[in-house]
Amino acid sequence: MIKRILAPIQAWILLQGKCVGCGRNLTLGRRFERQDNSQKVVCTCGRIFIFDKRKGRYRRANLTEA
């Protein structure tokens, strides 16, 4: 039940380009280039995100991508 409440809020925060954990701008995080036209972004709190350059959106990284 809690996931149903938190998932839309976290998606809205990611659309703004902010970390879902600490609220900082993800443009301030460390960036690593990947081969599939995307960037791996590590926030200062340690959460890992993937930035898709084509879509211009962030998403949380899977365990295999971390």
PDB file with one MODEL, atoms N, CA, C and O in Angstrom:
MODEL        1
ATOM      1  N   MET A   1       0.803  -1.192   0.000  1.00  0.00           N
ATOM      2  CA  MET A   1       0.000   0.000   0.000  1.00  0.00           C
ATOM      3  C   MET A   1       0.850   1.262   0.000  1.00  0.00           C
ATOM      4  O   MET A   1       0.528   2.237  -0.679  1.00  0.00           O
ATOM      5  N   ILE A   2       1.926   1.239   0.756  1.00  0.00           N
ATOM      6  CA  ILE A   2       2.787   2.417   0.826  1.00  0.00           C
ATOM      7  C   ILE A   2       3.460   2.675  -0.523  1.00  0.00           C
ATOM      8  O   ILE A   2       3.671   3.829  -0.897  1.00  0.00           O
ATOM      9  N   LYS A   3       3.800   1.603  -1.261  1.00  0.00           N
ATOM     10  CA  LYS A   3       4.410   1.776  -2.572  1.00  0.00           C
ATOM     11  C   LYS A   3       3.474   2.515  -3.524  1.00  0.00           C
ATOM     12  O   LYS A   3       3.927   3.310  -4.347  1.00  0.00           O
ATOM     13  N   ARG A   4       2.188   2.259  -3.417  1.00  0.00           N
ATOM     14  CA  ARG A   4       1.219   2.923  -4.286  1.00  0.00           C
ATOM     15  C   ARG A   4       1.148   4.416  -4.018  1.00  0.00           C
ATOM     16  O   ARG A   4       0.842   5.204  -4.913  1.00  0.00           O
ATOM     17  N   ILE A   5       1.430   4.796  -2.790  1.00  0.00           N
ATOM     18  CA  ILE A   5       1.418   6.218  -2.429  1.00  0.00           C
ATOM     19  C   ILE A   5       2.726   6.890  -2.816  1.00  0.00           C
ATOM     20  O   ILE A   5       2.722   8.009  -3.329  1.00  0.00           O
ATOM     21  N   LEU A   6       3.847   6.216  -2.574  1.00  0.00           N
ATOM     22  CA  LEU A   6       5.162   6.831  -2.783  1.00  0.00           C
ATOM     23  C   LEU A   6       5.618   6.840  -4.240  1.00  0.00           C
ATOM     24  O   LEU A   6       6.339   7.754  -4.642  1.00  0.00           O
ATOM     25  N   ALA A   7       5.223   5.861  -5.037  1.00  0.00           N
ATOM     26  CA  ALA A   7       5.710   5.758  -6.417  1.00  0.00           C
ATOM     27  C   ALA A   7       5.376   6.996  -7.257  1.00  0.00           C
ATOM     28  O   ALA A   7       6.269   7.486  -7.949  1.00  0.00           O
ATOM     29  N   PRO A   8       4.161   7.530  -7.242  1.00  0.00           N
ATOM     30  CA  PRO A   8       3.899   8.732  -8.043  1.00  0.00           C
ATOM     31  C   PRO A   8       4.652   9.956  -7.545  1.00  0.00           C
ATOM     32  O   PRO A   8       5.036  10.815  -8.339  1.00  0.00           O
ATOM     33  N   ILE A   9       4.864  10.041  -6.244  1.00  0.00           N
ATOM     34  CA  ILE A   9       5.604  11.172  -5.690  1.00  0.00           C
ATOM     35  C   ILE A   9       7.060  11.109  -6.122  1.00  0.00           C
ATOM     36  O   ILE A   9       7.639  12.127  -6.501  1.00  0.00           O
ATOM     37  N   GLN A  10       7.660   9.919  -6.069  1.00  0.00           N
ATOM     38  CA  GLN A  10       9.044   9.762  -6.499  1.00  0.00           C
ATOM     39  C   GLN A  10       9.189  10.017  -7.993  1.00  0.00           C
ATOM     40  O   GLN A  10      10.186  10.601  -8.419  1.00  0.00           O
ATOM     41  N   ALA A  11       8.227   9.597  -8.792  1.00  0.00           N
ATOM     42  CA  ALA A  11       8.281   9.857 -10.231  1.00  0.00           C
ATOM     43  C   ALA A  11       8.220  11.348 -10.508  1.00  0.00           C
ATOM     44  O   ALA A  11       8.914  11.834 -11.401  1.00  0.00           O
ATOM     45  N   TRP A  12       7.409  12.084  -9.766  1.00  0.00           N
ATOM     46  CA  TRP A  12       7.298  13.527  -9.937  1.00  0.00           C
ATOM     47  C   TRP A  12       8.608  14.222  -9.549  1.00  0.00           C
ATOM     48  O   TRP A  12       9.027  15.172 -10.210  1.00  0.00           O
ATOM     49  N   ILE A  13       9.252  13.746  -8.477  1.00  0.00           N
ATOM     50  CA  ILE A  13      10.529  14.317  -8.049  1.00  0.00           C
ATOM     51  C   ILE A  13      11.604  14.068  -9.105  1.00  0.00           C
ATOM     52  O   ILE A  13      12.407  14.956  -9.392  1.00  0.00           O
ATOM     53  N   LEU A  14      11.624  12.861  -9.688  1.00  0.00           N
ATOM     54  CA  LEU A  14      12.600  12.544 -10.732  1.00  0.00           C
ATOM     55  C   LEU A  14      12.376  13.380 -11.984  1.00  0.00           C
ATOM     56  O   LEU A  14      13.343  13.752 -12.648  1.00  0.00           O
ATOM     57  N   LEU A  15      11.133  13.682 -12.323  1.00  0.00           N
ATOM     58  CA  LEU A  15      10.863  14.531 -13.485  1.00  0.00           C
ATOM     59  C   LEU A  15      11.434  15.933 -13.299  1.00  0.00           C
ATOM     60  O   LEU A  15      11.763  16.605 -14.277  1.00  0.00           O
ATOM     61  N   GLN A  16      11.552  16.370 -12.068  1.00  0.00           N
ATOM     62  CA  GLN A  16      12.140  17.676 -11.786  1.00  0.00           C
ATOM     63  C   GLN A  16      13.659  17.626 -11.768  1.00  0.00           C
ATOM     64  O   GLN A  16      14.308  18.666 -11.651  1.00  0.00           O
ATOM     65  N   GLY A  17      14.241  16.430 -11.884  1.00  0.00           N
ATOM     66  CA  GLY A  17      15.689  16.280 -11.900  1.00  0.00           C
ATOM     67  C   GLY A  17      16.315  16.310 -10.527  1.00  0.00           C
ATOM     68  O   GLY A  17      17.457  16.744 -10.372  1.00  0.00           O
ATOM     69  N   LYS A  18      15.580  15.853  -9.526  1.00  0.00           N
ATOM     70  CA  LYS A  18      16.086  15.851  -8.161  1.00  0.00           C
ATOM     71  C   LYS A  18      16.149  14.427  -7.625  1.00  0.00           C
ATOM     72  O   LYS A  18      15.435  13.539  -8.092  1.00  0.00           O
ATOM     73  N   CYS A  19      17.010  14.228  -6.646  1.00  0.00           N
ATOM     74  CA  CYS A  19      17.171  12.923  -6.007  1.00  0.00           C
ATOM     75  C   CYS A  19      15.956  12.639  -5.136  1.00  0.00           C
ATOM     76  O   CYS A  19      15.461  13.528  -4.443  1.00  0.00           O
ATOM     77  N   VAL A  20      15.473  11.396  -5.172  1.00  0.00           N
ATOM     78  CA  VAL A  20      14.303  11.034  -4.375  1.00  0.00           C
ATOM     79  C   VAL A  20      14.652  10.850  -2.907  1.00  0.00           C
ATOM     80  O   VAL A  20      13.753  10.796  -2.068  1.00  0.00           O
ATOM     81  N   GLY A  21      15.928  10.752  -2.577  1.00  0.00           N
ATOM     82  CA  GLY A  21      16.331  10.549  -1.195  1.00  0.00           C
ATOM     83  C   GLY A  21      16.633  11.833  -0.450  1.00  0.00           C
ATOM     84  O   GLY A  21      16.113  12.067   0.641  1.00  0.00           O
ATOM     85  N   CYS A  22      17.484  12.671  -1.049  1.00  0.00           N
ATOM     86  CA  CYS A  22      17.916  13.879  -0.349  1.00  0.00           C
ATOM     87  C   CYS A  22      17.351  15.160  -0.961  1.00  0.00           C
ATOM     88  O   CYS A  22      17.412  16.213  -0.327  1.00  0.00           O
ATOM     89  N   GLY A  23      16.806  15.099  -2.172  1.00  0.00           N
ATOM     90  CA  GLY A  23      16.204  16.270  -2.797  1.00  0.00           C
ATOM     91  C   GLY A  23      17.172  17.188  -3.514  1.00  0.00           C
ATOM     92  O   GLY A  23      16.772  18.242  -4.008  1.00  0.00           O
ATOM     93  N   ARG A  24      18.430  16.811  -3.581  1.00  0.00           N
ATOM     94  CA  ARG A  24      19.409  17.649  -4.276  1.00  0.00           C
ATOM     95  C   ARG A  24      19.267  17.514  -5.782  1.00  0.00           C
ATOM     96  O   ARG A  24      18.740  16.522  -6.285  1.00  0.00           O
ATOM     97  N   ASN A  25      19.740  18.518  -6.486  1.00  0.00           N
ATOM     98  CA  ASN A  25      19.723  18.501  -7.945  1.00  0.00           C
ATOM     99  C   ASN A  25      20.670  17.419  -8.453  1.00  0.00           C
ATOM    100  O   ASN A  25      21.805  17.317  -7.989  1.00  0.00           O
ATOM    101  N   LEU A  26      20.208  16.614  -9.401  1.00  0.00           N
ATOM    102  CA  LEU A  26      21.052  15.537  -9.923  1.00  0.00           C
ATOM    103  C   LEU A  26      22.128  16.055 -10.867  1.00  0.00           C
ATOM    104  O   LEU A  26      23.038  15.307 -11.225  1.00  0.00           O
ATOM    105  N   THR A  27      22.049  17.304 -11.276  1.00  0.00           N
ATOM    106  CA  THR A  27      23.114  17.873 -12.100  1.00  0.00           C
ATOM    107  C   THR A  27      24.389  18.063 -11.288  1.00  0.00           C
ATOM    108  O   THR A  27      25.466  18.224 -11.861  1.00  0.00           O
ATOM    109  N   LEU A  28      24.283  18.046  -9.967  1.00  0.00           N
ATOM    110  CA  LEU A  28      25.453  18.194  -9.098  1.00  0.00           C
ATOM    111  C   LEU A  28      26.146  16.872  -8.815  1.00  0.00           C
ATOM    112  O   LEU A  28      27.235  16.859  -8.241  1.00  0.00           O
ATOM    113  N   GLY A  29      25.539  15.763  -9.205  1.00  0.00           N
ATOM    114  CA  GLY A  29      26.112  14.442  -8.940  1.00  0.00           C
ATOM    115  C   GLY A  29      27.248  14.105  -9.889  1.00  0.00           C
ATOM    116  O   GLY A  29      27.449  14.766 -10.908  1.00  0.00           O
ATOM    117  N   ARG A  30      27.987  13.062  -9.535  1.00  0.00           N
ATOM    118  CA  ARG A  30      29.077  12.593 -10.395  1.00  0.00           C
ATOM    119  C   ARG A  30      28.493  11.850 -11.583  1.00  0.00           C
ATOM    120  O   ARG A  30      27.565  11.056 -11.427  1.00  0.00           O
ATOM    121  N   ARG A  31      29.030  12.100 -12.768  1.00  0.00           N
ATOM    122  CA  ARG A  31      28.506  11.504 -13.996  1.00  0.00           C
ATOM    123  C   ARG A  31      29.565  10.608 -14.635  1.00  0.00           C
ATOM    124  O   ARG A  31      30.751  10.933 -14.680  1.00  0.00           O
ATOM    125  N   PHE A  32      29.081   9.463 -15.126  1.00  0.00           N
ATOM    126  CA  PHE A  32      29.928   8.513 -15.827  1.00  0.00           C
ATOM    127  C   PHE A  32      29.251   8.171 -17.144  1.00  0.00           C
ATOM    128  O   PHE A  32      28.071   7.818 -17.160  1.00  0.00           O
ATOM    129  N   GLU A  33      29.979   8.270 -18.242  1.00  0.00           N
ATOM    130  CA  GLU A  33      29.423   7.962 -19.565  1.00  0.00           C
ATOM    131  C   GLU A  33      29.220   6.460 -19.708  1.00  0.00           C
ATOM    132  O   GLU A  33      30.008   5.660 -19.204  1.00  0.00           O
ATOM    133  N   ARG A  34      28.160   6.096 -20.398  1.00  0.00           N
ATOM    134  CA  ARG A  34      27.877   4.699 -20.708  1.00  0.00           C
ATOM    135  C   ARG A  34      27.853   4.540 -22.217  1.00  0.00           C
ATOM    136  O   ARG A  34      27.858   5.530 -22.948  1.00  0.00           O
ATOM    137  N   GLN A  35      27.826   3.303 -22.687  1.00  0.00           N
ATOM    138  CA  GLN A  35      27.894   3.045 -24.123  1.00  0.00           C
ATOM    139  C   GLN A  35      26.559   3.229 -24.823  1.00  0.00           C
ATOM    140  O   GLN A  35      26.539   3.431 -26.037  1.00  0.00           O
ATOM    141  N   ASP A  36      25.453   3.167 -24.114  1.00  0.00           N
ATOM    142  CA  ASP A  36      24.142   3.203 -24.751  1.00  0.00           C
ATOM    143  C   ASP A  36      23.501   4.594 -24.735  1.00  0.00           C
ATOM    144  O   ASP A  36      22.298   4.715 -24.501  1.00  0.00           O
ATOM    145  N   ASN A  37      24.289   5.638 -24.979  1.00  0.00           N
ATOM    146  CA  ASN A  37      23.810   7.019 -25.071  1.00  0.00           C
ATOM    147  C   ASN A  37      23.096   7.445 -23.786  1.00  0.00           C
ATOM    148  O   ASN A  37      22.050   8.093 -23.833  1.00  0.00           O
ATOM    149  N   SER A  38      23.669   7.078 -22.650  1.00  0.00           N
ATOM    150  CA  SER A  38      23.120   7.487 -21.367  1.00  0.00           C
ATOM    151  C   SER A  38      24.272   7.740 -20.407  1.00  0.00           C
ATOM    152  O   SER A  38      25.425   7.421 -20.698  1.00  0.00           O
ATOM    153  N   GLN A  39      23.942   8.317 -19.263  1.00  0.00           N
ATOM    154  CA  GLN A  39      24.941   8.605 -18.248  1.00  0.00           C
ATOM    155  C   GLN A  39      24.514   8.000 -16.926  1.00  0.00           C
ATOM    156  O   GLN A  39      23.334   7.997 -16.576  1.00  0.00           O
ATOM    157  N   LYS A  40      25.491   7.488 -16.201  1.00  0.00           N
ATOM    158  CA  LYS A  40      25.252   6.993 -14.847  1.00  0.00           C
ATOM    159  C   LYS A  40      25.540   8.160 -13.907  1.00  0.00           C
ATOM    160  O   LYS A  40      26.631   8.729 -13.942  1.00  0.00           O
ATOM    161  N   VAL A  41      24.572   8.518 -13.071  1.00  0.00           N
ATOM    162  CA  VAL A  41      24.706   9.652 -12.159  1.00  0.00           C
ATOM    163  C   VAL A  41      24.650   9.129 -10.736  1.00  0.00           C
ATOM    164  O   VAL A  41      23.712   8.427 -10.359  1.00  0.00           O
ATOM    165  N   VAL A  42      25.673   9.479  -9.937  1.00  0.00           N
ATOM    166  CA  VAL A  42      25.722   9.081  -8.539  1.00  0.00           C
ATOM    167  C   VAL A  42      25.521  10.338  -7.698  1.00  0.00           C
ATOM    168  O   VAL A  42      26.330  11.264  -7.748  1.00  0.00           O
ATOM    169  N   CYS A  43      24.442  10.363  -6.930  1.00  0.00           N
ATOM    170  CA  CYS A  43      24.133  11.505  -6.077  1.00  0.00           C
ATOM    171  C   CYS A  43      25.094  11.527  -4.885  1.00  0.00           C
ATOM    172  O   CYS A  43      25.767  10.536  -4.604  1.00  0.00           O
ATOM    173  N   THR A  44      25.152  12.645  -4.199  1.00  0.00           N
ATOM    174  CA  THR A  44      26.033  12.749  -3.040  1.00  0.00           C
ATOM    175  C   THR A  44      25.571  11.867  -1.888  1.00  0.00           C
ATOM    176  O   THR A  44      26.368  11.534  -1.011  1.00  0.00           O
ATOM    177  N   CYS A  45      24.278  11.478  -1.876  1.00  0.00           N
ATOM    178  CA  CYS A  45      23.780  10.588  -0.826  1.00  0.00           C
ATOM    179  C   CYS A  45      24.038   9.121  -1.162  1.00  0.00           C
ATOM    180  O   CYS A  45      23.808   8.252  -0.320  1.00  0.00           O
ATOM    181  N   GLY A  46      24.513   8.827  -2.380  1.00  0.00           N
ATOM    182  CA  GLY A  46      24.879   7.471  -2.745  1.00  0.00           C
ATOM    183  C   GLY A  46      23.896   6.764  -3.660  1.00  0.00           C
ATOM    184  O   GLY A  46      24.191   5.668  -4.136  1.00  0.00           O
ATOM    185  N   ARG A  47      22.744   7.349  -3.921  1.00  0.00           N
ATOM    186  CA  ARG A  47      21.778   6.721  -4.824  1.00  0.00           C
ATOM    187  C   ARG A  47      22.256   6.857  -6.265  1.00  0.00           C
ATOM    188  O   ARG A  47      22.880   7.852  -6.634  1.00  0.00           O
ATOM    189  N   ILE A  48      21.954   5.840  -7.074  1.00  0.00           N
ATOM    190  CA  ILE A  48      22.441   5.783  -8.452  1.00  0.00           C
ATOM    191  C   ILE A  48      21.258   5.931  -9.398  1.00  0.00           C
ATOM    192  O   ILE A  48      20.229   5.274  -9.240  1.00  0.00           O
ATOM    193  N   PHE A  49      21.425   6.807 -10.384  1.00  0.00           N
ATOM    194  CA  PHE A  49      20.390   7.079 -11.376  1.00  0.00           C
ATOM    195  C   PHE A  49      20.980   6.933 -12.766  1.00  0.00           C
ATOM    196  O   PHE A  49      22.198   6.983 -12.940  1.00  0.00           O
ATOM    197  N   ILE A  50      20.121   6.754 -13.750  1.00  0.00           N
ATOM    198  CA  ILE A  50      20.516   6.699 -15.153  1.00  0.00           C
ATOM    199  C   ILE A  50      19.826   7.863 -15.860  1.00  0.00           C
ATOM    200  O   ILE A  50      18.610   8.026 -15.758  1.00  0.00           O
ATOM    201  N   PHE A  51      20.613   8.674 -16.580  1.00  0.00           N
ATOM    202  CA  PHE A  51      20.070   9.787 -17.344  1.00  0.00           C
ATOM    203  C   PHE A  51      20.077   9.410 -18.817  1.00  0.00           C
ATOM    204  O   PHE A  51      21.139   9.178 -19.395  1.00  0.00           O
ATOM    205  N   ASP A  52      18.904   9.347 -19.424  1.00  0.00           N
ATOM    206  CA  ASP A  52      18.762   9.031 -20.840  1.00  0.00           C
ATOM    207  C   ASP A  52      18.857  10.326 -21.625  1.00  0.00           C
ATOM    208  O   ASP A  52      17.998  11.198 -21.494  1.00  0.00           O
ATOM    209  N   LYS A  53      19.896  10.458 -22.442  1.00  0.00           N
ATOM    210  CA  LYS A  53      20.129  11.702 -23.179  1.00  0.00           C
ATOM    211  C   LYS A  53      19.067  11.956 -24.239  1.00  0.00           C
ATOM    212  O   LYS A  53      18.724  13.107 -24.507  1.00  0.00           O
ATOM    213  N   ARG A  54      18.544  10.898 -24.845  1.00  0.00           N
ATOM    214  CA  ARG A  54      17.536  11.076 -25.893  1.00  0.00           C
ATOM    215  C   ARG A  54      16.225  11.613 -25.335  1.00  0.00           C
ATOM    216  O   ARG A  54      15.616  12.512 -25.915  1.00  0.00           O
ATOM    217  N   LYS A  55      15.799  11.064 -24.220  1.00  0.00           N
ATOM    218  CA  LYS A  55      14.534  11.478 -23.611  1.00  0.00           C
ATOM    219  C   LYS A  55      14.700  12.664 -22.671  1.00  0.00           C
ATOM    220  O   LYS A  55      13.753  13.413 -22.431  1.00  0.00           O
ATOM    221  N   GLY A  56      15.904  12.830 -22.141  1.00  0.00           N
ATOM    222  CA  GLY A  56      16.151  13.911 -21.194  1.00  0.00           C
ATOM    223  C   GLY A  56      15.544  13.648 -19.822  1.00  0.00           C
ATOM    224  O   GLY A  56      15.136  14.583 -19.133  1.00  0.00           O
ATOM    225  N   ARG A  57      15.483  12.383 -19.425  1.00  0.00           N
ATOM    226  CA  ARG A  57      14.860  12.001 -18.158  1.00  0.00           C
ATOM    227  C   ARG A  57      15.789  11.136 -17.316  1.00  0.00           C
ATOM    228  O   ARG A  57      16.677  10.452 -17.825  1.00  0.00           O
ATOM    229  N   TYR A  58      15.551  11.191 -16.013  1.00  0.00           N
ATOM    230  CA  TYR A  58      16.270  10.353 -15.064  1.00  0.00           C
ATOM    231  C   TYR A  58      15.388   9.175 -14.657  1.00  0.00           C
ATOM    232  O   TYR A  58      14.161   9.244 -14.714  1.00  0.00           O
ATOM    233  N   ARG A  59      16.050   8.088 -14.244  1.00  0.00           N
ATOM    234  CA  ARG A  59      15.358   6.955 -13.659  1.00  0.00           C
ATOM    235  C   ARG A  59      16.304   6.287 -12.681  1.00  0.00           C
ATOM    236  O   ARG A  59      17.520   6.459 -12.762  1.00  0.00           O
ATOM    237  N   ARG A  60      15.743   5.528 -11.762  1.00  0.00           N
ATOM    238  CA  ARG A  60      16.567   4.815 -10.796  1.00  0.00           C
ATOM    239  C   ARG A  60      17.272   3.664 -11.502  1.00  0.00           C
ATOM    240  O   ARG A  60      16.704   3.036 -12.396  1.00  0.00           O
ATOM    241  N   ALA A  61      18.500   3.392 -11.103  1.00  0.00           N
ATOM    242  CA  ALA A  61      19.272   2.314 -11.717  1.00  0.00           C
ATOM    243  C   ALA A  61      18.844   0.970 -11.135  1.00  0.00           C
ATOM    244  O   ALA A  61      18.507   0.871  -9.955  1.00  0.00           O
ATOM    245  N   ASN A  62      18.860  -0.055 -11.972  1.00  0.00           N
ATOM    246  CA  ASN A  62      18.594  -1.417 -11.514  1.00  0.00           C
ATOM    247  C   ASN A  62      19.814  -1.942 -10.780  1.00  0.00           C
ATOM    248  O   ASN A  62      20.872  -1.313 -10.809  1.00  0.00           O
ATOM    249  N   LEU A  63      19.682  -3.077 -10.129  1.00  0.00           N
ATOM    250  CA  LEU A  63      20.810  -3.668  -9.427  1.00  0.00           C
ATOM    251  C   LEU A  63      21.915  -4.072 -10.392  1.00  0.00           C
ATOM    252  O   LEU A  63      23.091  -4.025 -10.031  1.00  0.00           O
ATOM    253  N   THR A  64      21.559  -4.472 -11.622  1.00  0.00           N
ATOM    254  CA  THR A  64      22.568  -4.884 -12.600  1.00  0.00           C
ATOM    255  C   THR A  64      23.306  -3.682 -13.180  1.00  0.00           C
ATOM    256  O   THR A  64      24.431  -3.830 -13.658  1.00  0.00           O
ATOM    257  N   GLU A  65      22.707  -2.512 -13.150  1.00  0.00           N
ATOM    258  CA  GLU A  65      23.330  -1.308 -13.690  1.00  0.00           C
ATOM    259  C   GLU A  65      24.208  -0.600 -12.681  1.00  0.00           C
ATOM    260  O   GLU A  65      25.067   0.197 -13.058  1.00  0.00           O
ATOM    261  N   ALA A  66      24.009  -0.876 -11.418  1.00  0.00           N
ATOM    262  CA  ALA A  66      24.763  -0.200 -10.361  1.00  0.00           C
ATOM    263  C   ALA A  66      26.162  -0.728 -10.334  1.00  0.00           C
ATOM    264  O   ALA A  66      26.971  -0.292  -9.514  1.00  0.00           O
TER     265      ALA A  66
ENDMDL
END
